[in-house]
Each structure stands twice: as structure tokens, then as C-alpha cells.
Amino acid sequence: MKLAKRVQALTPSTTLAITAKAKELKAQGLDIIGLGAGEPDYNTPAHIIEAAVQSMNEGQTKYTPSAGLPKLKEAIIAKLKKDQGLDYTPSEIIVGTGAKHALYTLFQAILDEGDEVIVPTPYWVSYPEQIKLAEGTPVYVEGKEENQYKITKEQLEAAITDRTKAIIINSPSNPTGMLYTKEELQALGEVCLAHDILIVSDEIYEKLVYGGAQHVSIAQLSPQLKEQTIIINGVSKSHSMTGWRIGYAVGNEAIIKAMTNLASHSTSNPTTTAQYGAIAAYEGTQAPVEEMRQAFESRLNTIHAKLVEIPGVTCIKPQGAFYLFPNVKEAAKLTGYSNVDDFVKALLEEALVAVIPGSGFGAPDNIRLSYATSLEQLEKAVERIHTFVTNKL
Ligand code: PLP
């Protein structure tokens, strides 16, 4: 049977391709170190699991409203007030099955064929595909290395057309780990307001910031920018709950209502038990979040210092998330590879280290290393990369 055009056009995930290859080599008995992980290597805190189990024992195992349990919405409202100083009402929130599906539903709700969405590069792999699945067109704007992989107001202005509907701002960023400052957001926000461009602010890594960096939501900067912004967030990365699939979108009531209509015909509601877990995540102690953040920061400091000692590798020190995004173009050249994809393949086959090539993120000179794995494994992995490069010089 012929498949629909929309799935034929989907780009296969480079992340999955390298992970599959790594698994295959592992199954052959090779000691592969995988640095591809997109999730914290910590268990979900016990009090969250207990709350979810308790809800099931108490019979909370049926459908909930499509946009989520009122009690979870209240917990999200309290979180946004406490962390961002922002006021929202329940009708401005939809809880989805992960931030990923909240984003998917958002693009389905706002895009018509040919509508353009500005996607700063390097980008999280799902943005372009989700935009295309909604018949929209991703318009890439390069976040240059010399500007810490962030885009400027001038670049944004130059990319706007009469079809521009939205822009994605992902801070802290996956894959670069960079954060936009308040001033940078203010500058971009002014352009968005002037051209009536919806701001999609993906803040999923908000809690994972380092070196004294401060996460700022663009919605905090003025009432106008709050109106113009849909915040995307969730508990996956902050509370190590990736498998629970709870994320949300917050903002303009009409957009949230349209998304809720879509959800009512697709997911019906996010899993009830997971919603009870998310309530506990927000209402309970935040100590495990901070504990995890500190562990990530300590790994980052150790590993970054070792990584930049490798010949041909440069790496701006990330301020957030749990990824390093070094430029290895020179290292690939020095070791005889014409492109970074081939270098990555050789790293896996010869150094037994699995990293993700930057090409999948729109940055072909880079690789992404996740430090959501033990320090011991990380040190071993970086050592292997170092030896691999040095031996081929
Ligand atoms: N946004 C970014 C930038 C991500 O990296 C991820 C997960 O990798 C998500 C959203 C999706 O998170 P969730 O697990 O809530 O769907």
C-alpha cells in the first residue's frame, strides 16, 4: 500500500539511527559508551511515584478532561506564579502527553499550508518535522557559533515574510545548552510584536541551568509579550519523568481552546495516573530537582575541561540542559574525515563511543554529547575520543 505523502516526507531521526547502530554493536559484545541520551539518568523521585500509585489505589483510573485535571492545572498555575511571576487561568492551559505532543498539537492548531515558522539553528530535531506535518514551512535562521548559537534581532527581521506566523525560542537550548539573556529576548520580542508573530517558547530545560545563569521566559518581559507567547514546558527533564509523558502549553485562550478540541479527538486526555504524579512533582519538595541540577553541573565542569583539550575540538561552555555541542570540524579534518558524519561513524566503530552528529540539528560541524550518564562513563568516553583523535594525527 502507498503511504501518505506526509509520512513519506518525514526525515528519519539521526539520533535513532546512531542509537540503533550502537545497540547492534553492544549486542555483539562491544563495550560501547552511549552519549546520546536525551533524558536524565535519575529515577523519578519516590514521592512522585507514591502519589501516582496512591491515586490508582483510590480509583482515579478513568478519563479526565481533555486539557487535563483541574488540580494539575492549579499546580501549573502556582508554578508559573512562583517561578516566573506570571498569572494564568485554567482556560489558558492544556496539559498534553509530553511537551512534544503539546508542540505537535499547537502547530496543528495554528498553521495552514505554507505558513512559515522561524526555526533558529541549531534546532531540536522534532521542530521542523512537526511544522511540516502541519503543512507549514520551517524557515531556518542560523544561530552563529560566534553569537553562542543564538539569533539576533537583525537576522529575525531579515527572515520575516508576510507568511511568517510564529517563531520558536528554545532556551535553554537542546542541543547547544545556550540561554538567551533578558536583553536578547527583549530585542527579539519587539520584532515579534511589531510583526504580530506568535512566540513559541520551549522552556523544557528551565530548571537545568549552571554557572549562575538565569532562565528568563520571554513572557515575563511585558504584558504584550505574555499575550504573544505560548509557553511550552513539562516535568520530563525537571523531575526526571520522561516516560510519564506530561507536558503543557500555556497562553492565548483561543489557541488553547483549539488545541483542546484537537486533543479531544486524538489523545482524549494525558494518562490519568501520570497527571497525579505531575501534581506531586509540582506540589511536593523540589529538593531532588536541585540535587540533579548540581550533579549535572559538576559533570559539565569536569567534562567540558577535558573535551576542549582534544586537538581540533572547540566547545562553548553550555549554561543549561545536559548536552555539550562541540565543533569538531577541525578534528574530523585532522583525522582524515571529509565530514563530521563520517567522523561520528568512526568514533562509534573504532573508539566505541556513540555521539549524535550535529547534521540532524542543522549544525553539520558539531556533535552532541549528553552528560546524562555517570561521571565515570563520561570521563572514559572523552578519554577514548582524545586517544582516537591523537592516534590519527
Ligand atoms: N523540547 C525539547 C527542546 C526537547 O529536547 C524535548 C525532549 O527531548 C522536548 C521538548 C519534549 O519533551 P517531552 O518529554 O515533555 O515530550
Boltz pocket constraint, residues with backbone or C-beta under 6 A from the ligand:
constraints:
  - pocket:
      binder: B
      contacts: [[A, 38], [A, 97], [A, 98], [A, 99], [A, 100], [A, 101], [A, 124], [A, 170], [A, 172], [A, 173], [A, 174], [A, 202], [A, 204], [A, 233], [A, 234], [A, 235], [A, 236], [A, 242], [A, 245], [A, 246], [A, 247]]
      max_distance: 6.0
